Amino acid sequence: MNIKKDRNNYNTESLIISDDEARYILSIENPDNEISQMLLEIAINTSNNYSFVDHQTYPRPNHPRKEKRLSPEFTFAAIITSLRCTLETEQRVVNNLINITQSDSKKLNSIKIDYLEEILKPAGMARQKSIWIKEGLSKLQSNQEYYIDSLRQMSTEEARRKLLTLKGVGPKAVDCFLLLGLDIPVFPVDINVFKLVTKLFPEYVTKNPDVQPNFSNPNHVRSTKLLLEGSFTQETKLYQTLHTYLLLTEKYKIVI
């Protein structure tokens, strides 16, 4: 299902990916250039050794595990929580937040800011993150332009512009929310994906062989994102699957 082309027929269940389907999604993608062919081969190789399901962190509407199949509001809160935070701590804090709110988005939206700050303390920047989460959730719930359904019906660029106005939300966080919370096909570029792609194709990112790719350079990150999105079919499931396996390839230093 291509969400970009058919968002009116949104169906969460059709977007849930199992390990078998993740491998199938990779197997039917038809690479049309050297970049897509190499990255697809890398993802397929990694999929033979690592589970897609076991490496899905953020709660979201189409999470493979039922207990984490939650509203986009939880996705948003988890993304903010994860900023400058280790994966292990993020998981512990987010799971605690899910338990305290009993997986109920209404309880998440109504949680008091001081209590939220207490929950977020292990993740660092607790006061800032609690403010960003509360203000962001308020917009998503009370401002029609930011309603989840409204964002899903916008063009990708319009939805991105809206979300970038939320405090504490940068380009990577927005892309994570678009892809995982709203199921809109964009390709988030985190540090692991950036390292892998720039190691293989530095000249496509920097446009200059004498310049070293730098994750702190927004132009380099944007070039990496455009390279990925221009190399593969714009499909939500494919992007979710590819992102997971390219990330894992670099994270676990799998030999290419």
C-alpha positions as CSV (number, residue, x, y, z in Angstrom):
1,M,0.0,0.0,0.0
2,N,1.4,3.3,-1.1
3,I,0.4,5.8,1.7
4,K,1.7,8.7,-0.4
5,K,-0.8,7.9,-3.2
6,D,-3.7,6.5,-1.2
7,R,-3.8,8.2,2.3
8,N,-7.6,8.3,2.3
9,N,-7.7,4.5,2.6
10,Y,-5.4,4.4,5.6
11,N,-5.4,1.0,7.3
12,T,-3.0,0.4,10.2
13,E,-3.2,-3.4,10.1
14,S,-2.1,-3.5,6.4
15,L,1.1,-1.8,7.5
16,I,2.2,-4.2,10.2
17,I,5.4,-5.9,9.1
18,S,6.5,-9.4,10.3
19,D,10.0,-10.7,9.9
20,D,9.0,-12.8,6.9
21,E,7.3,-9.9,5.2
22,A,10.3,-7.7,5.9
23,R,12.5,-10.1,3.9
24,Y,9.8,-10.4,1.2
25,I,9.6,-6.6,0.9
26,L,13.3,-6.4,0.2
27,S,13.2,-9.3,-2.2
28,I,10.6,-7.7,-4.5
29,E,12.2,-4.2,-4.7
30,N,13.8,-3.8,-8.2
31,P,17.0,-1.8,-8.0
32,D,17.6,0.5,-10.9
33,N,21.1,1.8,-10.2
34,E,24.3,0.9,-8.5
35,I,23.4,2.7,-5.2
36,S,20.0,1.0,-4.8
37,Q,21.4,-2.4,-5.8
38,M,24.3,-2.3,-3.3
39,L,22.2,-1.0,-0.4
40,L,19.5,-3.5,-1.1
41,E,22.0,-6.4,-1.1
42,I,23.4,-5.1,2.3
43,A,19.9,-4.9,3.8
44,I,19.0,-8.4,2.5
45,N,22.2,-9.9,4.0
46,T,21.5,-8.2,7.4
47,S,17.9,-9.4,7.3
48,N,19.2,-13.0,7.2
49,N,20.8,-12.5,10.7
50,Y,18.7,-10.0,12.5
51,S,15.0,-9.8,13.3
52,F,13.0,-6.7,12.0
53,V,10.4,-7.2,14.8
54,D,13.0,-7.3,17.6
55,H,14.5,-4.0,16.6
56,Q,11.4,-1.8,16.4
57,T,11.7,0.6,19.3
58,Y,9.2,3.5,19.1
59,P,5.6,2.6,19.9
60,R,3.4,3.4,16.9
61,P,0.0,2.4,15.3
62,N,1.6,-0.4,13.2
63,H,4.2,-1.7,15.6
64,P,4.7,-5.5,15.1
65,R,4.2,-6.2,18.8
66,K,0.7,-5.7,20.0
67,E,1.7,-4.1,23.4
68,K,3.5,-1.3,21.5
69,R,0.8,-0.8,18.9
70,L,-0.2,2.6,20.2
71,S,-1.4,6.0,18.9
72,P,0.9,8.5,17.1
73,E,0.9,10.6,20.3
74,F,3.0,7.9,22.0
75,T,5.3,7.8,18.9
76,F,5.8,11.6,19.3
77,A,6.5,11.3,23.1
78,A,9.0,8.5,22.5
79,I,10.9,10.4,19.8
80,I,11.3,13.4,22.0
81,T,12.4,11.1,24.9
82,S,15.0,9.5,22.8
83,L,16.9,12.8,22.0
84,R,20.5,12.6,23.4
85,C,19.6,9.4,25.2
86,T,20.9,5.8,25.0
87,L,18.6,3.3,23.4
88,E,18.4,1.2,26.7
89,T,17.4,4.3,28.8
90,E,14.9,5.4,26.1
91,Q,13.3,2.0,26.2
92,R,13.1,1.9,29.9
93,V,11.6,5.4,30.2
94,V,9.1,4.9,27.4
95,N,7.9,1.6,28.7
96,N,7.4,3.2,32.1
97,L,5.4,6.0,30.5
98,I,3.3,3.4,28.6
99,N,2.6,1.5,31.9
100,I,1.8,4.6,33.9
101,T,-0.7,5.8,31.2
102,Q,-2.0,2.3,30.6
103,S,-1.4,2.8,26.9
104,D,-4.2,5.4,26.8
105,S,-3.5,8.5,24.7
106,K,-6.0,10.5,26.7
107,K,-4.1,9.8,29.9
108,L,-0.8,10.6,28.1
109,N,-2.3,14.0,27.0
110,S,-3.6,14.8,30.5
111,I,-0.5,13.9,32.5
112,K,0.8,16.8,34.6
113,I,4.0,18.4,33.4
114,D,5.8,17.9,36.8
115,Y,4.9,14.3,36.8
116,L,6.1,13.8,33.2
117,E,9.3,15.5,34.1
118,E,9.8,13.0,36.9
119,I,9.2,10.1,34.6
120,L,11.7,11.5,32.0
121,K,14.5,12.2,34.5
122,P,16.6,9.1,33.5
123,A,16.5,10.2,29.9
124,G,18.1,13.6,30.6
125,M,16.9,17.1,29.7
126,A,13.8,16.1,31.6
127,R,12.3,19.6,32.0
128,Q,12.9,20.6,28.4
129,K,11.6,17.3,27.1
130,S,8.5,17.4,29.2
131,I,7.7,20.9,28.0
132,W,8.3,19.9,24.4
133,I,6.1,16.8,24.7
134,K,3.3,18.6,26.5
135,E,3.3,21.5,24.0
136,G,3.5,19.1,21.0
137,L,0.7,16.9,22.2
138,S,-1.4,19.9,22.9
139,K,-1.0,21.1,19.2
140,L,-1.7,17.6,17.9
141,Q,-4.9,17.5,20.0
142,S,-6.3,21.0,20.0
143,N,-5.1,22.7,16.7
144,Q,-7.0,21.4,13.7
145,E,-4.0,22.1,11.4
146,Y,-2.0,19.6,13.5
147,Y,-4.6,16.9,13.9
148,I,-3.1,13.5,13.0
149,D,-5.7,13.0,10.3
150,S,-5.0,16.5,8.9
151,L,-1.3,15.9,8.8
152,R,-1.9,12.6,6.9
153,Q,-3.9,14.3,4.2
154,M,-1.2,17.0,3.6
155,S,1.6,16.8,1.1
156,T,4.7,15.4,2.7
157,E,6.5,18.7,2.6
158,E,3.6,20.6,4.1
159,A,3.3,18.1,6.9
160,R,7.1,18.4,7.5
161,R,6.9,22.2,7.6
162,K,4.1,22.1,10.2
163,L,5.9,19.6,12.4
164,L,9.1,21.6,12.3
165,T,7.4,24.5,14.0
166,L,7.0,22.3,17.1
167,K,9.6,23.0,19.8
168,G,12.3,20.5,20.3
169,V,11.6,18.8,16.9
170,G,14.4,18.8,14.3
171,P,14.5,17.3,10.8
172,K,15.4,13.8,11.8
173,A,12.7,13.7,14.6
174,V,10.2,15.0,12.1
175,D,11.1,12.3,9.6
176,C,10.9,9.6,12.2
177,F,7.4,10.8,13.2
178,L,6.3,11.1,9.6
179,L,7.4,7.5,8.8
180,L,6.5,5.7,12.0
181,G,3.7,7.8,13.5
182,L,1.9,8.9,10.3
183,D,3.2,6.1,7.9
184,I,4.2,8.7,5.3
185,P,7.2,7.4,3.2
186,V,10.2,9.6,4.1
187,F,13.7,8.2,4.9
188,P,15.0,9.3,8.3
189,V,18.8,9.7,8.4
190,D,20.3,8.8,11.8
191,I,24.0,8.6,12.6
192,N,24.2,4.9,11.7
193,V,22.5,5.3,8.3
194,F,24.6,8.3,7.6
195,K,27.9,6.6,8.4
196,L,27.0,3.6,6.2
197,V,25.8,5.6,3.2
198,T,28.7,8.1,3.3
199,K,31.2,5.3,3.7
200,L,30.0,3.8,0.5
201,F,29.1,6.9,-1.5
202,P,30.8,9.9,-0.1
203,E,31.0,11.7,-3.4
204,Y,27.2,11.7,-3.7
205,V,26.8,13.4,-0.3
206,T,29.6,16.0,-0.2
207,K,29.8,16.7,-4.0
208,N,33.5,17.2,-3.4
209,P,36.1,14.4,-3.1
210,D,38.2,16.6,-0.8
211,V,35.4,17.1,1.7
212,Q,34.8,14.6,4.5
213,P,31.1,13.7,5.2
214,N,30.0,15.2,8.5
215,F,26.8,14.3,10.3
216,S,26.8,17.8,11.9
217,N,26.5,19.3,8.5
218,P,22.8,19.7,7.6
219,N,23.6,19.8,3.9
220,H,25.4,16.4,4.1
221,V,22.5,14.9,6.0
222,R,20.0,16.3,3.5
223,S,22.0,15.0,0.6
224,T,22.1,11.5,2.2
225,K,18.3,11.6,2.6
226,L,17.7,12.7,-1.0
227,L,20.1,10.1,-2.2
228,L,18.1,7.3,-0.4
229,E,14.7,8.6,-1.3
230,G,15.8,9.0,-5.0
231,S,17.1,5.4,-5.1
232,F,14.1,3.4,-3.9
233,T,10.4,3.2,-4.5
234,Q,8.5,5.6,-2.1
235,E,6.7,3.0,0.0
236,T,6.2,3.2,3.7
237,K,6.9,-0.5,4.4
238,L,10.0,-0.5,2.2
239,Y,11.4,2.6,4.0
240,Q,10.7,1.2,7.4
241,T,12.4,-2.1,6.5
242,L,15.4,-0.6,4.8
243,H,16.0,1.9,7.5
244,T,16.0,-0.8,10.1
245,Y,18.5,-3.0,8.3
246,L,20.8,-0.3,7.1
247,L,20.9,1.0,10.7
248,L,21.7,-2.5,12.0
249,T,24.4,-3.1,9.4
250,E,26.4,-0.1,10.7
251,K,25.5,-0.5,14.4
252,Y,26.7,-4.1,14.5
253,K,29.6,-3.4,12.0
254,I,28.4,-6.2,9.7
255,V,31.1,-6.9,7.0
256,I,29.9,-5.6,3.7
